[in-house]
Amino acid sequence: MIKHTVTFKLKYAKGSEEETIFLKAAAELRAIPRVKNFQCLRQISPKSNFDYGLSMDFDSMEDYNVYCDHPEHTAFVGTYWAGYVEDFLELDYELF
């Protein structure tokens, strides 16, 4: 299993219209085939400079690659991620 995670900070203030638009668009990623256990998370630790997180699971690396190449994912990255995200850290894990 592959666990794909990304933690990020938006260019826009918490509670802003842009935050709502971005998080709504991000939540739609859950509908892409092969995505499992999708979560949209809000960071609560004062130790982190990031404010949000996304987490999802895939049964295999092949499934993860299908997601990465899916038109809805690439459109999200080009439209929302590129325009709204100030900084991020992506981590992908394999269970052992």
JOPE-V784905 format. One record per residue. RES is the residue in three letters. SS is DSSP state (2 for helix, 1 for strand, 0 for the rest). Layout:
BEGIN
{{RES SS} {RES SS}}
END
This chain:
BEGIN
{{MET 0} {ILE 1} {LYS 1} {HIS 1} {THR 1} {VAL 1} {THR 1} {PHE 1} {LYS 1} {LEU 1} {LYS 0} {TYR 0} {ALA 0} {LYS 0} {GLY 0} {SER 0} {GLU 2} {GLU 2} {GLU 2} {THR 2} {ILE 2} {PHE 2} {LEU 2} {LYS 2} {ALA 2} {ALA 2} {ALA 2} {GLU 2} {LEU 2} {ARG 2} {ALA 2} {ILE 0} {PRO 0} {ARG 0} {VAL 0} {LYS 1} {ASN 1} {PHE 1} {GLN 1} {CYS 1} {LEU 1} {ARG 1} {GLN 0} {ILE 0} {SER 0} {PRO 0} {LYS 0} {SER 0} {ASN 0} {PHE 0} {ASP 0} {TYR 1} {GLY 1} {LEU 1} {SER 1} {MET 1} {ASP 1} {PHE 1} {ASP 0} {SER 0} {MET 2} {GLU 2} {ASP 2} {TYR 2} {ASN 2} {VAL 2} {TYR 2} {CYS 2} {ASP 2} {HIS 0} {PRO 2} {GLU 2} {HIS 2} {THR 2} {ALA 2} {PHE 2} {VAL 2} {GLY 2} {THR 2} {TYR 2} {TRP 2} {ALA 2} {GLY 2} {TYR 2} {VAL 1} {GLU 1} {ASP 1} {PHE 1} {LEU 1} {GLU 1} {LEU 1} {ASP 1} {TYR 1} {GLU 1} {LEU 0} {PHE 0}}
END
